[in-house]
Amino acid sequence: MTEPSRVRLRRWRLEDAADVAVRLTIDSVAPALGVRSVVLDIEEGNSPSMRLAERLGAERRDPTRLHPGRVGELHTMVVYVLQLAP
């Protein structure tokens, strides 16, 4: 009798799910709208989002931007740009 094939499942990390969600959104929406690049404004210090931008292939740009929050407080935003295939 042959042994059944083994299947190994691993649970997704939150970062894995974010990668898939963002990539699916970009790949499905951008071509339909004719989008050639995506600008990602990420709050300074948000390391998980910065890593996601880098995994997607976005390039960090300078300078940073100041963005007003809900009650007028300023947040420093790091800018990433993801160039899309034409």
LINDA-V971306 format. One record per pair of residues at least 24 apart in sequence whose ideal C-beta (glycine too) atoms are under 7 Angstrom apart, sorted by the first residue. I is the first residue (numbers start at 1). J is the second residue. Records with the same first field share a line. If there is no record, write none. Layout:
BEGIN
I = J + J
END
This chain:
BEGIN
15 = 48 + 52
18 = 52
19 = 52 + 55
22 = 52 + 56
23 = 56
30 = 84
35 = 84
36 = 84 + 86
37 = 81 + 82 + 83 + 84
38 = 82 + 84
39 = 79 + 81
40 = 80 + 82
41 = 65 + 67 + 77 + 79
42 = 77 + 78 + 80
43 = 75 + 77
44 = 76 + 77 + 78
50 = 78
53 = 80
56 = 82
57 = 82
58 = 82
END
